Amino acid sequence: MNILKTTNFSAVRGLRLASLVGAMLHSSQVCSARRRRSLRRSGPSGHYSAALGRGFALLFLLALLPQLLLAQKPQIKFLQQKHYVPALNKGLELQTQTEKYFNEYGAVTREEYFKMSLDSTLNSQRKIIHSYDSRGRHQNSLYYNGDNLLEREVKIYWDQKNNKNKIEEISYVDGQQASVAITYLLTYDEAGNKEIEQYFNTKGVVTRQRNWFYNKQDEVIRSLELVEEPNQPRKEIKTRYKRDQDGYLTKSITVEKINGKLFRKDVRYFENSFLIRWKKYIEGKFVSEFVNEYRDSVLIRQTENERFDPEKKRKRSKKESIWVTNTEYDVYGNILVQTKSRNEQVVSIVQYAYDDYGNRIKTIKINRESNEKEEERLTYDKWGNVASLELLKNDRIVYKDEFVYEYHPRKRKD
């Protein structure tokens, strides 16, 4: 279960504007970074939502800066998560518990996982201790079992350019060192670009490798990935990238070979690298097409044209399946409703609700084909961190999580 965190400026009544400014600033920073060409080395980066004007964002920020500083959120020091499930009789019973400790910079230093036994005793199952260097870089992790015996140690190494370039794994038996293996290596070219990334199993065998190739402007133009994992088909993935004269990604072509079978995906992008269309082929035959439609750089509609029924994994008899996803937003960029249709028939609806501070408090998913309803309810503490999360299916509770926090004292600046 992922632990959700949402910023809540409780000291400011005009919170919604602050949320909008944050989104605008994030988008403008992304665009600026792209213009500086510093992000070209990493290839396509997915969707960017609510990319509004940089100038307006800065004006809003200047107006709200004093209030934002006043409402600065403290760093979490300790987090306890309790996971409840329905009991055999009425009510809920505790099943698992997670505890995490954080340093003043938000990095996890210790985590411990507990499970309720049949005799209603909460027992530790495993514990992980993380350490960091003076620059805040992750250095190593120690993994202990429920008997507090060290089973595994992971060491992380960094090069002079502050790049993570090696991971070493040490295994222990009865608390004694048993083996040492390098499980990750990353090398860079002379310009500082990623060149070769390798993953190894504990026997030293490469299970995954990726190579990047660049043009004279240090932009990714090609990548090659090989995957050979136990009990998995061998994969060979080749991707080529095309860019315009300003360096923006315009197209990528990925050919994936799995056990000798070829899969191809062609992707086209907007001028600012927003994904707009992609097509899939199997053994050279067209399988499906996806089209994204944007309004003010926000995704509002996605259309999928398939020759296969995605539910039953078989060919349709005559006509193709056309899937359409429509998304509605409020004025602050929050998703209100997502509707998914197949051949103009609504299949599912997802509705979202938010509190006055922009925190998502409810999600309702309705599947019209199976006539199932799923509902997620959330509450928050005064700092905007999730205090409770409930999941219900067809109005019956599936589980409930409760979160308790302790915070580091906020540092005063003279």
C-alpha positions as a LaTeX table, in Angstrom:
\begin{tabular}{lrrr}
\hline
Residue & $x$ (\AA) & $y$ (\AA) & $z$ (\AA) \\
\hline
Met1 & 0.00 & 0.00 & 0.00 \\
Asn2 & 1.45 & 3.35 & $-1.00$ \\
Ile3 & 1.29 & 6.09 & 1.59 \\
Leu4 & $-0.32$ & 9.22 & 0.18 \\
Lys5 & 0.81 & 12.71 & 1.06 \\
Thr6 & $-0.83$ & 15.99 & 0.02 \\
Thr7 & 0.28 & 19.50 & 0.90 \\
Asn8 & $-2.34$ & 21.52 & 2.82 \\
Phe9 & $-1.68$ & 25.19 & 3.56 \\
Ser10 & $-4.16$ & 25.31 & 6.43 \\
Ala11 & $-3.10$ & 28.78 & 7.51 \\
Val12 & $-4.16$ & 30.27 & 4.21 \\
Arg13 & $-7.81$ & 30.68 & 3.30 \\
Gly14 & $-7.09$ & 31.15 & $-0.39$ \\
Leu15 & $-5.54$ & 27.71 & $-0.65$ \\
Arg16 & $-6.90$ & 26.95 & $-4.05$ \\
Leu17 & $-4.91$ & 29.76 & $-5.62$ \\
Ala18 & $-1.77$ & 28.42 & $-4.01$ \\
Ser19 & $-2.43$ & 25.01 & $-5.54$ \\
Leu20 & $-2.93$ & 26.59 & $-8.92$ \\
Val21 & 0.31 & 28.55 & $-8.61$ \\
Gly22 & 2.19 & 25.38 & $-7.73$ \\
Ala23 & 0.90 & 23.63 & $-10.83$ \\
Met24 & 1.71 & 26.60 & $-13.01$ \\
Leu25 & 5.22 & 26.93 & $-11.63$ \\
His26 & 5.90 & 23.24 & $-12.05$ \\
Ser27 & 4.77 & 23.38 & $-15.66$ \\
Ser28 & 6.79 & 26.50 & $-16.42$ \\
Gln29 & 9.89 & 24.98 & $-14.85$ \\
Val30 & 9.48 & 21.90 & $-17.01$ \\
Cys31 & 9.19 & 24.01 & $-20.13$ \\
Ser32 & 12.19 & 26.13 & $-19.16$ \\
Ala33 & 14.26 & 23.05 & $-18.53$ \\
Arg34 & 13.32 & 21.73 & $-21.93$ \\
Arg35 & 14.33 & 25.02 & $-23.54$ \\
Arg36 & 17.68 & 24.76 & $-21.81$ \\
Arg37 & 17.95 & 21.36 & $-23.50$ \\
Ser38 & 19.04 & 19.78 & $-20.23$ \\
Leu39 & 16.29 & 17.21 & $-20.32$ \\
Arg40 & 16.91 & 16.00 & $-23.85$ \\
Arg41 & 19.30 & 13.33 & $-22.70$ \\
Ser42 & 16.61 & 11.35 & $-20.93$ \\
Gly43 & 14.29 & 10.76 & $-23.90$ \\
Pro44 & 10.46 & 11.06 & $-23.69$ \\
Ser45 & 9.12 & 12.07 & $-20.30$ \\
Gly46 & 5.36 & 11.46 & $-20.58$ \\
His47 & 2.47 & 13.89 & $-20.04$ \\
Tyr48 & 2.77 & 17.34 & $-18.49$ \\
Ser49 & $-0.54$ & 18.64 & $-17.15$ \\
Ala50 & $-1.82$ & 22.21 & $-16.84$ \\
Ala51 & 1.14 & 23.89 & $-18.59$ \\
Leu52 & 0.05 & 27.51 & $-18.16$ \\
Gly53 & 1.94 & 30.75 & $-18.55$ \\
Arg54 & 5.19 & 31.26 & $-16.68$ \\
Gly55 & 4.67 & 34.98 & $-16.25$ \\
Phe56 & 1.26 & 34.63 & $-14.62$ \\
Ala57 & 2.61 & 31.98 & $-12.29$ \\
Leu58 & 5.36 & 34.29 & $-11.08$ \\
Leu59 & 2.90 & 37.13 & $-10.49$ \\
Phe60 & 0.64 & 34.87 & $-8.42$ \\
Leu61 & 3.62 & 33.56 & $-6.49$ \\
Leu62 & 4.82 & 37.05 & $-5.56$ \\
Ala63 & 1.36 & 37.90 & $-4.28$ \\
Leu64 & 1.10 & 34.78 & $-2.15$ \\
Leu65 & 4.73 & 34.39 & $-1.08$ \\
Pro66 & 4.30 & 35.73 & 2.49 \\
Gln67 & 1.35 & 33.44 & 3.19 \\
Leu68 & 3.10 & 30.45 & 1.65 \\
Leu69 & 6.15 & 30.98 & 3.85 \\
Leu70 & 3.92 & 31.34 & 6.91 \\
Ala71 & 2.21 & 28.05 & 6.15 \\
Gln72 & 5.38 & 26.05 & 5.53 \\
Lys73 & 4.73 & 22.37 & 6.12 \\
Pro74 & 6.96 & 20.52 & 8.63 \\
Gln75 & 8.89 & 17.40 & 7.68 \\
Ile76 & 7.53 & 14.06 & 8.82 \\
Lys77 & 9.64 & 12.45 & 11.55 \\
Phe78 & 7.64 & 9.27 & 12.18 \\
Leu79 & 4.78 & 7.53 & 10.40 \\
Gln80 & 2.69 & 4.63 & 11.62 \\
Gln81 & 0.26 & 2.91 & 9.26 \\
Lys82 & $-2.29$ & 0.41 & 10.55 \\
His83 & $-4.09$ & $-1.85$ & 8.08 \\
Tyr84 & $-7.52$ & $-3.16$ & 9.14 \\
Val85 & $-9.68$ & $-5.80$ & 7.43 \\
Pro86 & $-13.20$ & $-7.09$ & 8.15 \\
Ala87 & $-13.30$ & $-9.45$ & 11.14 \\
Leu88 & $-15.16$ & $-12.75$ & 11.13 \\
Asn89 & $-17.65$ & $-11.16$ & 13.44 \\
Lys90 & $-18.70$ & $-7.54$ & 13.02 \\
Gly91 & $-16.22$ & $-4.72$ & 12.81 \\
Leu92 & $-12.60$ & $-4.52$ & 11.73 \\
Glu93 & $-9.44$ & $-6.15$ & 13.02 \\
Leu94 & $-5.80$ & $-5.12$ & 12.74 \\
Gln95 & $-3.91$ & $-7.21$ & 10.17 \\
Thr96 & $-0.58$ & $-5.43$ & 9.57 \\
Gln97 & 1.30 & $-2.39$ & 10.81 \\
Thr98 & 4.10 & $-0.36$ & 9.25 \\
Glu99 & 6.39 & 2.11 & 10.99 \\
Lys100 & 8.76 & 4.50 & 9.23 \\
Tyr101 & 11.25 & 7.06 & 10.51 \\
Phe102 & 12.50 & 10.01 & 8.45 \\
Asn103 & 15.40 & 12.42 & 8.76 \\
Glu104 & 14.98 & 16.19 & 8.54 \\
Tyr105 & 15.33 & 16.05 & 4.76 \\
Gly106 & 12.45 & 13.61 & 4.24 \\
Ala107 & 14.52 & 10.47 & 3.59 \\
Val108 & 13.52 & 7.19 & 5.26 \\
Thr109 & 16.08 & 6.06 & 7.84 \\
Arg110 & 14.25 & 3.06 & 9.27 \\
Glu111 & 11.20 & 1.00 & 8.37 \\
Glu112 & 9.68 & $-1.95$ & 10.19 \\
Tyr113 & 6.82 & $-4.22$ & 9.18 \\
Phe114 & 4.57 & $-6.07$ & 11.64 \\
Lys115 & 1.88 & $-8.72$ & 11.24 \\
Met116 & $-0.84$ & $-9.84$ & 13.62 \\
Ser117 & $-0.52$ & $-13.50$ & 14.62 \\
Leu118 & $-3.34$ & $-15.94$ & 15.33 \\
Asp119 & $-2.95$ & $-15.31$ & 19.06 \\
Ser120 & $-3.49$ & $-11.56$ & 18.47 \\
Thr121 & 0.17 & $-10.67$ & 18.96 \\
Leu122 & 1.78 & $-8.06$ & 16.73 \\
Asn123 & 5.08 & $-9.55$ & 15.55 \\
Ser124 & 7.90 & $-7.92$ & 13.60 \\
Gln125 & 8.37 & $-9.50$ & 10.17 \\
Arg126 & 11.28 & $-7.48$ & 8.82 \\
Lys127 & 13.23 & $-4.31$ & 9.47 \\
Ile128 & 15.28 & $-2.10$ & 7.13 \\
Ile129 & 17.84 & 0.50 & 8.18 \\
His130 & 18.96 & 3.13 & 5.65 \\
Ser131 & 21.98 & 5.42 & 5.91 \\
Tyr132 & 23.07 & 8.48 & 3.93 \\
Asp133 & 26.29 & 10.43 & 3.46 \\
Ser134 & 26.86 & 14.10 & 4.33 \\
Arg135 & 25.45 & 15.11 & 0.94 \\
Gly136 & 22.20 & 13.24 & 1.55 \\
Arg137 & 22.98 & 10.44 & $-0.90$ \\
His138 & 21.73 & 6.96 & $-0.10$ \\
Gln139 & 24.74 & 4.85 & 0.94 \\
Asn140 & 23.47 & 1.53 & 2.23 \\
Ser141 & 20.50 & $-0.46$ & 3.52 \\
Leu142 & 20.51 & $-3.28$ & 6.09 \\
Tyr143 & 17.71 & $-5.87$ & 5.92 \\
Tyr144 & 16.80 & $-7.82$ & 9.08 \\
Asn145 & 14.32 & $-10.68$ & 9.51 \\
Gly146 & 11.72 & $-11.02$ & 12.26 \\
Asp147 & 14.34 & $-12.45$ & 14.63 \\
Asn148 & 16.46 & $-9.33$ & 14.13 \\
Leu149 & 19.13 & $-11.25$ & 12.20 \\
Leu150 & 20.87 & $-9.47$ & 9.33 \\
Glu151 & 19.99 & $-11.17$ & 6.02 \\
Arg152 & 21.07 & $-8.71$ & 3.36 \\
Glu153 & 23.03 & $-5.50$ & 2.90 \\
Val154 & 22.85 & $-3.21$ & $-0.11$ \\
Lys155 & 25.67 & $-0.73$ & $-0.75$ \\
Ile156 & 25.30 & 2.14 & $-3.20$ \\
Tyr157 & 28.28 & 3.87 & $-4.82$ \\
Trp158 & 28.49 & 7.31 & $-6.45$ \\
Asp159 & 31.02 & 8.71 & $-8.89$ \\
Gln160 & 32.73 & 12.12 & $-8.80$ \\
Lys161 & 29.95 & 13.63 & $-10.90$ \\
Asn162 & 27.35 & 12.64 & $-8.30$ \\
Asn163 & 25.98 & 9.81 & $-10.45$ \\
Lys164 & 24.94 & 6.51 & $-8.90$ \\
Asn165 & 27.12 & 4.02 & $-10.73$ \\
Lys166 & 27.21 & 0.77 & $-8.73$ \\
Ile167 & 25.10 & $-1.28$ & $-6.33$ \\
Glu168 & 26.60 & $-4.12$ & $-4.33$ \\
Glu169 & 24.56 & $-6.74$ & $-2.49$ \\
Ile170 & 25.90 & $-8.79$ & 0.42 \\
Ser171 & 23.93 & $-11.77$ & 1.71 \\
Tyr172 & 24.14 & $-13.21$ & 5.23 \\
Val173 & 23.29 & $-16.60$ & 6.74 \\
Asp174 & 22.74 & $-16.79$ & 10.50 \\
Gly175 & 24.15 & $-13.28$ & 10.73 \\
Gln176 & 27.41 & $-14.20$ & 8.95 \\
Gln177 & 28.45 & $-12.90$ & 5.52 \\
Ala178 & 27.83 & $-15.54$ & 2.86 \\
Ser179 & 28.30 & $-13.86$ & $-0.53$ \\
Val180 & 28.98 & $-10.56$ & $-2.27$ \\
Ala181 & 27.59 & $-9.64$ & $-5.68$ \\
Ile182 & 27.39 & $-6.54$ & $-7.85$ \\
Thr183 & 23.73 & $-6.17$ & $-8.84$ \\
Tyr184 & 23.82 & $-2.85$ & $-10.71$ \\
Leu185 & 26.31 & $-0.92$ & $-12.84$ \\
Leu186 & 25.84 & 2.36 & $-14.69$ \\
Thr187 & 28.53 & 3.90 & $-16.88$ \\
Tyr188 & 28.63 & 7.35 & $-18.46$ \\
Asp189 & 30.33 & 8.78 & $-21.53$ \\
Glu190 & 32.79 & 11.69 & $-21.43$ \\
Ala191 & 29.95 & 14.21 & $-21.67$ \\
Gly192 & 28.23 & 12.78 & $-18.60$ \\
Asn193 & 25.43 & 11.03 & $-20.51$ \\
Lys194 & 24.19 & 7.62 & $-19.44$ \\
Glu195 & 25.81 & 5.05 & $-21.68$ \\
Ile196 & 25.33 & 1.50 & $-20.33$ \\
Glu197 & 23.05 & 0.36 & $-17.51$ \\
Gln198 & 23.26 & $-3.25$ & $-16.28$ \\
Tyr199 & 21.35 & $-5.31$ & $-13.72$ \\
Phe200 & 22.78 & $-8.57$ & $-12.38$ \\
Asn201 & 21.42 & $-11.42$ & $-10.30$ \\
Thr202 & 23.29 & $-12.54$ & $-7.18$ \\
Lys203 & 25.30 & $-14.99$ & $-9.32$ \\
Gly204 & 26.74 & $-12.17$ & $-11.41$ \\
Val205 & 24.70 & $-12.90$ & $-14.54$ \\
Val206 & 23.34 & $-9.89$ & $-16.46$ \\
Thr207 & 19.52 & $-9.97$ & $-16.41$ \\
Arg208 & 18.86 & $-6.56$ & $-17.95$ \\
Gln209 & 21.01 & $-4.16$ & $-19.96$ \\
Arg210 & 20.26 & $-0.86$ & $-21.63$ \\
Asn211 & 22.47 & 1.21 & $-23.94$ \\
Trp212 & 21.91 & 4.83 & $-24.98$ \\
Phe213 & 23.25 & 6.54 & $-28.11$ \\
Tyr214 & 23.45 & 10.32 & $-28.63$ \\
Asn215 & 23.90 & 12.91 & $-31.36$ \\
Lys216 & 26.38 & 15.80 & $-31.27$ \\
Gln217 & 23.93 & 17.84 & $-29.18$ \\
Asp218 & 23.89 & 15.10 & $-26.48$ \\
Glu219 & 20.28 & 14.21 & $-27.31$ \\
Val220 & 19.15 & 10.59 & $-27.17$ \\
Ile221 & 18.62 & 9.28 & $-30.69$ \\
Arg222 & 18.59 & 5.54 & $-30.04$ \\
Ser223 & 18.39 & 3.04 & $-27.18$ \\
Leu224 & 18.74 & $-0.72$ & $-26.94$ \\
Glu225 & 17.47 & $-2.87$ & $-24.06$ \\
Leu226 & 17.99 & $-6.60$ & $-23.48$ \\
Val227 & 16.07 & $-8.50$ & $-20.80$ \\
Glu228 & 16.84 & $-12.08$ & $-19.78$ \\
Glu229 & 15.16 & $-12.81$ & $-16.46$ \\
Pro230 & 14.39 & $-16.25$ & $-14.98$ \\
Asn231 & 11.06 & $-17.76$ & $-16.07$ \\
Gln232 & 10.47 & $-14.83$ & $-18.42$ \\
Pro233 & 10.67 & $-14.67$ & $-22.24$ \\
Arg234 & 13.79 & $-13.04$ & $-23.66$ \\
Lys235 & 13.16 & $-9.45$ & $-24.75$ \\
Glu236 & 15.05 & $-7.20$ & $-27.12$ \\
Ile237 & 13.78 & $-3.63$ & $-27.28$ \\
Lys238 & 15.10 & $-1.09$ & $-29.81$ \\
Thr239 & 13.90 & 2.52 & $-29.82$ \\
Arg240 & 14.73 & 5.37 & $-32.21$ \\
Tyr241 & 13.92 & 9.00 & $-31.45$ \\
Lys242 & 13.35 & 11.85 & $-33.91$ \\
Arg243 & 13.50 & 15.52 & $-32.92$ \\
Asp244 & 12.80 & 18.87 & $-34.53$ \\
Gln245 & 15.41 & 21.60 & $-35.04$ \\
Asp246 & 14.79 & 22.89 & $-31.50$ \\
Gly247 & 15.47 & 19.50 & $-29.98$ \\
Tyr248 & 11.87 & 18.65 & $-29.07$ \\
Leu249 & 10.86 & 15.03 & $-29.46$ \\
Thr250 & 8.52 & 14.54 & $-32.44$ \\
Lys251 & 8.47 & 10.78 & $-32.94$ \\
Ser252 & 9.73 & 7.52 & $-31.48$ \\
Ile253 & 9.67 & 4.04 & $-32.98$ \\
Thr254 & 10.03 & 1.06 & $-30.65$ \\
Val255 & 10.51 & $-2.48$ & $-31.90$ \\
Glu256 & 10.24 & $-5.18$ & $-29.24$ \\
Lys257 & 11.26 & $-8.75$ & $-29.97$ \\
Ile258 & 9.88 & $-11.36$ & $-27.56$ \\
Asn259 & 10.77 & $-14.98$ & $-28.23$ \\
Gly260 & 11.27 & $-14.10$ & $-31.89$ \\
Lys261 & 7.92 & $-12.30$ & $-32.23$ \\
Leu262 & 8.02 & $-8.63$ & $-33.28$ \\
Phe263 & 5.97 & $-5.88$ & $-31.64$ \\
Arg264 & 6.22 & $-2.30$ & $-32.88$ \\
Lys265 & 4.95 & 0.96 & $-31.43$ \\
Asp266 & 5.06 & 4.30 & $-33.31$ \\
Val267 & 4.56 & 7.40 & $-31.17$ \\
Arg268 & 4.08 & 11.01 & $-32.29$ \\
Tyr269 & 4.38 & 14.06 & $-30.05$ \\
Phe270 & 3.34 & 17.71 & $-29.90$ \\
Glu271 & 6.01 & 20.38 & $-30.32$ \\
Asn272 & 6.62 & 20.36 & $-26.55$ \\
Ser273 & 6.86 & 16.57 & $-26.41$ \\
Phe274 & 3.25 & 15.96 & $-25.34$ \\
Leu275 & 2.26 & 12.52 & $-26.52$ \\
Ile276 & $-0.45$ & 12.80 & $-29.18$ \\
Arg277 & $-0.70$ & 9.50 & $-31.06$ \\
Trp278 & 0.73 & 6.01 & $-31.01$ \\
Lys279 & 0.16 & 2.91 & $-33.11$ \\
Lys280 & 0.88 & $-0.71$ & $-32.28$ \\
Tyr281 & 1.78 & $-3.52$ & $-34.67$ \\
Ile282 & 2.34 & $-7.25$ & $-34.15$ \\
Glu283 & 4.38 & $-9.05$ & $-36.80$ \\
Gly284 & 3.84 & $-6.03$ & $-39.07$ \\
Lys285 & 0.03 & $-6.09$ & $-38.73$ \\
Phe286 & $-1.82$ & $-3.09$ & $-37.30$ \\
Val287 & $-3.33$ & $-3.89$ & $-33.89$ \\
Ser288 & $-4.39$ & $-0.64$ & $-32.23$ \\
Glu289 & $-4.15$ & 3.12 & $-32.32$ \\
Phe290 & $-4.35$ & 5.65 & $-29.48$ \\
Val291 & $-5.03$ & 9.36 & $-29.97$ \\
Asn292 & $-4.76$ & 11.98 & $-27.22$ \\
Glu293 & $-6.59$ & 15.31 & $-27.49$ \\
Tyr294 & $-5.47$ & 18.31 & $-25.44$ \\
Arg295 & $-7.01$ & 21.63 & $-24.47$ \\
Asp296 & $-4.57$ & 24.22 & $-23.09$ \\
Ser297 & $-2.00$ & 21.40 & $-22.83$ \\
Val298 & $-4.33$ & 19.34 & $-20.61$ \\
Leu299 & $-5.41$ & 15.88 & $-21.74$ \\
Ile300 & $-9.20$ & 15.87 & $-22.16$ \\
Arg301 & $-9.89$ & 12.91 & $-24.44$ \\
Gln302 & $-8.18$ & 9.64 & $-25.35$ \\
Thr303 & $-9.38$ & 7.42 & $-28.19$ \\
Glu304 & $-8.28$ & 3.81 & $-28.65$ \\
Asn305 & $-9.03$ & 1.91 & $-31.84$ \\
Glu306 & $-8.41$ & $-1.83$ & $-31.35$ \\
Arg307 & $-8.70$ & $-4.85$ & $-33.59$ \\
Phe308 & $-8.66$ & $-7.08$ & $-30.51$ \\
Asp309 & $-11.10$ & $-7.24$ & $-27.64$ \\
Pro310 & $-8.95$ & $-6.16$ & $-24.66$ \\
Glu311 & $-11.23$ & $-8.00$ & $-22.25$ \\
Lys312 & $-11.26$ & $-11.44$ & $-23.89$ \\
Lys313 & $-7.90$ & $-11.20$ & $-25.69$ \\
Arg314 & $-9.37$ & $-12.46$ & $-28.96$ \\
Lys315 & $-10.22$ & $-11.03$ & $-32.37$ \\
Arg316 & $-13.59$ & $-9.40$ & $-32.82$ \\
Ser317 & $-15.74$ & $-10.93$ & $-35.51$ \\
Lys318 & $-16.26$ & $-7.99$ & $-37.88$ \\
Lys319 & $-15.92$ & $-4.49$ & $-36.50$ \\
Glu320 & $-13.13$ & $-3.05$ & $-34.45$ \\
Ser321 & $-13.35$ & $-1.88$ & $-30.85$ \\
Ile322 & $-13.15$ & 1.88 & $-30.42$ \\
Trp323 & $-12.40$ & 2.92 & $-26.86$ \\
Val324 & $-12.80$ & 6.57 & $-25.83$ \\
Thr325 & $-11.81$ & 8.10 & $-22.49$ \\
Asn326 & $-13.16$ & 11.59 & $-21.72$ \\
Thr327 & $-11.79$ & 13.61 & $-18.80$ \\
Glu328 & $-13.38$ & 16.65 & $-17.13$ \\
Tyr329 & $-11.47$ & 19.04 & $-14.86$ \\
Asp330 & $-12.37$ & 21.80 & $-12.44$ \\
Val331 & $-10.87$ & 25.29 & $-12.72$ \\
Tyr332 & $-7.93$ & 24.24 & $-10.51$ \\
Gly333 & $-6.88$ & 21.35 & $-12.73$ \\
Asn334 & $-8.34$ & 18.60 & $-10.56$ \\
Ile335 & $-9.97$ & 15.70 & $-12.40$ \\
Leu336 & $-13.72$ & 15.60 & $-11.73$ \\
Val337 & $-15.00$ & 12.79 & $-13.99$ \\
Gln338 & $-13.45$ & 10.20 & $-16.30$ \\
Thr339 & $-15.76$ & 8.30 & $-18.62$ \\
Lys340 & $-14.63$ & 5.29 & $-20.65$ \\
Ser341 & $-16.73$ & 4.11 & $-23.59$ \\
Arg342 & $-16.49$ & 1.25 & $-26.06$ \\
Asn343 & $-18.18$ & 1.67 & $-29.42$ \\
Glu344 & $-20.14$ & 4.65 & $-28.00$ \\
Gln345 & $-21.41$ & 2.62 & $-25.02$ \\
Val346 & $-20.29$ & 3.81 & $-21.58$ \\
Val347 & $-18.33$ & 1.06 & $-19.84$ \\
Ser348 & $-17.06$ & 2.78 & $-16.71$ \\
Ile349 & $-17.28$ & 6.08 & $-14.85$ \\
Val350 & $-14.84$ & 7.44 & $-12.28$ \\
Gln351 & $-15.86$ & 10.43 & $-10.15$ \\
Tyr352 & $-13.58$ & 12.46 & $-7.87$ \\
Ala353 & $-14.40$ & 14.81 & $-4.97$ \\
Tyr354 & $-12.11$ & 17.27 & $-3.17$ \\
Asp355 & $-12.16$ & 19.31 & 0.02 \\
Asp356 & $-11.72$ & 23.09 & 0.19 \\
Tyr357 & $-7.94$ & 22.70 & 0.12 \\
Gly358 & $-7.80$ & 20.59 & $-3.04$ \\
Asn359 & $-7.22$ & 17.28 & $-1.25$ \\
Arg360 & $-8.93$ & 14.32 & $-2.91$ \\
Ile361 & $-11.43$ & 12.95 & $-0.38$ \\
Lys362 & $-13.45$ & 10.50 & $-2.47$ \\
Thr363 & $-13.13$ & 8.42 & $-5.63$ \\
Ile364 & $-16.07$ & 6.41 & $-6.97$ \\
Lys365 & $-15.56$ & 3.88 & $-9.78$ \\
Ile366 & $-18.60$ & 2.36 & $-11.46$ \\
Asn367 & $-18.26$ & $-0.54$ & $-13.90$ \\
Arg368 & $-21.48$ & $-0.75$ & $-15.90$ \\
Glu369 & $-20.59$ & $-4.08$ & $-17.49$ \\
Ser370 & $-20.06$ & $-5.95$ & $-14.22$ \\
Asn371 & $-22.41$ & $-3.68$ & $-12.25$ \\
Glu372 & $-19.70$ & $-3.17$ & $-9.64$ \\
Lys373 & $-19.02$ & $-0.08$ & $-7.57$ \\
Glu374 & $-15.72$ & 0.75 & $-5.87$ \\
Glu375 & $-15.33$ & 3.68 & $-3.52$ \\
Glu376 & $-12.25$ & 5.14 & $-1.85$ \\
Arg377 & $-12.59$ & 7.61 & 1.01 \\
Leu378 & $-9.77$ & 9.70 & 2.48 \\
Thr379 & $-9.32$ & 12.07 & 5.41 \\
Tyr380 & $-6.34$ & 14.30 & 6.20 \\
Asp381 & $-4.56$ & 15.79 & 9.19 \\
Lys382 & $-4.05$ & 19.54 & 9.55 \\
Trp383 & $-0.90$ & 19.41 & 7.43 \\
Gly384 & $-2.58$ & 17.69 & 4.49 \\
Asn385 & $-1.18$ & 14.19 & 5.05 \\
Val386 & $-3.59$ & 11.27 & 4.70 \\
Ala387 & $-5.03$ & 10.33 & 8.11 \\
Ser388 & $-7.28$ & 7.50 & 6.96 \\
Leu389 & $-8.12$ & 5.60 & 3.78 \\
Glu390 & $-11.10$ & 3.31 & 3.28 \\
Leu391 & $-11.84$ & 1.06 & 0.31 \\
Leu392 & $-15.37$ & $-0.22$ & $-0.27$ \\
Lys393 & $-16.73$ & $-2.51$ & $-2.97$ \\
Asn394 & $-20.47$ & $-2.53$ & $-3.56$ \\
Asp395 & $-20.80$ & $-0.55$ & $-0.30$ \\
Arg396 & $-19.00$ & $-3.22$ & 1.74 \\
Ile397 & $-15.68$ & $-2.30$ & 3.31 \\
Val398 & $-12.61$ & $-4.15$ & 2.00 \\
Tyr399 & $-10.01$ & $-2.55$ & 4.24 \\
Lys400 & $-9.20$ & 0.59 & 6.18 \\
Asp401 & $-5.80$ & 2.20 & 6.76 \\
Glu402 & $-5.10$ & 4.66 & 9.56 \\
Phe403 & $-2.02$ & 6.92 & 9.62 \\
Val404 & $-0.40$ & 8.64 & 12.60 \\
Tyr405 & 2.41 & 11.20 & 12.15 \\
Glu406 & 5.05 & 12.90 & 14.23 \\
Tyr407 & 6.83 & 15.92 & 12.79 \\
His408 & 10.28 & 17.42 & 13.05 \\
Pro409 & 10.20 & 20.85 & 14.73 \\
Arg410 & 10.24 & 23.57 & 12.16 \\
Lys411 & 13.46 & 25.56 & 12.08 \\
Arg412 & 13.12 & 29.27 & 12.72 \\
Lys413 & 15.04 & 31.60 & 10.47 \\
Asp414 & 16.29 & 34.77 & 12.15 \\
\hline
\end{tabular}
